[in-house]
């Protein structure tokens, strides 16, 4: 019965023995013990403590969010226990903020897909912090794992390029789970990294609403091999006047003046829809075949 009074007045040090006995006696980390732990910042004299008792205390500390609202303090307290094995993330309530990133930093939880999936019900800033701290995310990331955050992950400047490059290199798989914004970001990065991606993925990007400024450069490597029907299907899905390039007509059209656009127009001349074009002006003025 004296524990809480002693803790309230900080009359005992935050040694493992004291804290362990306190939590065992009162069955929780209460406000009085939180006062002791906050003042100490770490748990001392852990030598000789058994691993099961340390793990149990670690879980209790991590659960004391109301008494110890600082995620950094809770992570530091658990780190000071020098656990011999990882805590199962299922024993830790998922919460928004930096806690899980800090646990990863201190090597308290495993750097695995299971740890990341545990944060599914939190928010993107929480998962972003975890990804930034992770050293292995690129190796266990899958389209299913990344799907909820794919678009923002690809657009986020704080996510390292190594992770984004994995997505681009596996564009066929990731395009299957990407929405309109995700497809646009995937196309943008493919252009930025100068990666050639399958023509079927380029078509999916176009039909999914990706910007023509990214689709046309990605289309360029396939112009010599792409069937007329497939090429026209891609162009008809693009915004601007690209769809009109697939038909003959009397009115002039205008497209961006880029190497990829010039290559496209030259290809369309062979398909009989473009008659001539003027590259001395920007945008390019395109004259179509009349019949």
Residue, then its C-alpha position, 0 to 999 in steps of 0.5 A: x500500500x505504500x508503493x503509490x505514496x512513495x512513487x508520488x514523492x519520488x522516494x525510490x529510484x527507477x531500478x528494474x526491481x522497484x519498477x517490476x515489483x510496483x507494477x506487480x503489486x498495483x497491476x499497472x503503470x499508474x500516474x505516480x509511477x509515471x512520475x518516477x519514470x518520467x523523472x528518471x528517463x530510464x530503468x536502471x540495474x537490469x542485470x540479472x533480470x529474467x527476460x520474461x519479466x523484462x518483456x512483461x514490463x516492457x509491454x506494460x510501459x508501452x500500454x501506459x499511453x495515458x500515463x506516459x503520453x510521450x512516445x519517445x519516453x516510452x521507447x527509451x524506457x523499454x530500450x533501457x531494459x535491453x531486451x534479448x528478443x523482439x516484442x511481438x507487435x500484436x502485444x502492442x496496441x497500434x497508435x498514431x505517431x512515432x512510437x513504432x518508428x522509435x521501437x524500430x529504431x531501438x531494435x525493439x520490434x522486428x523490421x518485417x511486413x507483419x510490423x508494418x501491417x500492424x499499423x494498417x488502421x493508423x494513418x500515413x504519417x505514422x506509416x511514413x515514419x516507420x518506412x523512413x526508419x526501416x532498413x528493409x522495407x524495400x525487400x519485403x514491400x509488396x503491391x498488396x502491402x503498399x496499396x493503401x498508400x501507393x500514390x502518396x508513397x510515390x509522391x512523398x519526398x521523404x521516402x527514399x528513391x530506392x523504395x520508389x525504384x522497386x515499384x517502378x521496376x515492378x510496374x506491371x504488378x504495382x499498376x494492378x493495385x494503383x488508382x488514378x493518382x498512383x498510376x500518374x505517380x508511377x508514370x512520372x517516376x518511370x520518366x524521371x528514372x528513364x525506365x522502359x516499362x511494358x507497353x501494356x502498363x503504358x496503356x493501363x496508365x493512359x486509360x487510368x488517367x495518367x498525364x500525357x506528359x508522362x505517357x508519351x515519353x513512356x510510349x516512345x520506346x514501343x513505337x516501332x513494335x506497337x500494333x496500330x490498334x494498341x497505339x491508337x487505344x493509348x492515344x485515344x485515352x489521353x487528354x488534349x488533342x492526342x485522341x484526334x491524332x488517330x483520325x484524318x481531318x482538315x483541322x490542325x492539331x497541337x501537341x507538346x514539342x518534345x523528342x517523344x512527341x516528335x517521334x510519335x508524330x513521325x510514327x503516325x505519318x507511317x500510319x496515315x493519320x498525320x500529313x506534316x508537322x511544324x517543329x519550329x513552333x511550340x506547341x507543334x502544329x500538326x496537319x492531318x491527312x484529309x482522307 
